[in-house]
Amino acid sequence: MEITGPIIVAIVLAAAFVGFVVYAIVEGQKRKLSAGVEEMIGKEAVVRTTLSPKGTVLAEGELWTAIAEDSTIEAGEEVIITKTAGLTLWVTRKSEEKEQK
């Protein structure tokens, strides 16, 4: 049986595809898991109900219970998430965060 050009090309392409799939799987396993409420720290949110000190914020397209770390924060203000406790976010005003840096 003689191996022709098209058969060689098909074998090379199949081997390249298998190599790519193996490489993609290995790289996917190396990647850091980026899920969970811990990933929210440092992100911005918008206050939906006045935080005095507890209320709700819109973060990553979802409503969260939030606690203001300092004073009352009015609805509509932008805040930075500083820590999490269960499903509650601790926040501070965005302008105060910039002043501290």
VENURLIN-V466238 format. One record per pair of residues at least 4 apart in sequence whose ideal C-beta (glycine too) atoms are under 8 Angstrom apart, sorted by the first residue. I is the first residue (numbers start at 1). J is the second residue. Records with the same first field share a line. If there is no record, write none. Layout:
BEGIN
I->J  J
END
This chain:
BEGIN
3->7  8
4->8
5->9
6->10
7->11
8->12
9->13
10->14
11->15
12->16
13->17
14->18
15->19
16->20
17->21
18->22
19->23
20->24
21->25
22->26
23->27
24->28
25->29
26->30
27->31
34->39
35->39
37->84  86  87  89
38->84
39->43
40->59  60  81  84  89
41->81  82  83  84
42->80  81
43->59  60  80  81
44->59  78  79  80  81  94
45->57  58  59  60  64  66  78  79  80  81  89  91
46->57  58  59  76  77  78  79
47->51  55  56  57  66  73  74  75  76  77  78  79  91
48->55  56  57  58  63  75
49->55  56  75
50->55  72  73  74  75
51->55  57  66  67  68  72  73  79  91
52->68  72  73
53->67  68  69  72
54->65  66  67  68
55->65  66  68  73  75
56->63  64  65  66
57->63  64  66  79  89  91
58->62  63  64
59->64  81  89
64->87  88  89
65->87  88  89
66->79  88  89  90  91
67->88  89  90  91
68->72  73  79  91  92
69->82  90  91  92
70->92  93  96
73->77  79  91  93
77->93  94
78->93  94
79->91  92  93  94
80->91  92  93  94  97
81->89  90  91
82->90  91  92  97
83->89  90
84->88  89  90
85->90
92->96  97
93->97
94->98
95->99
96->100
97->101
END
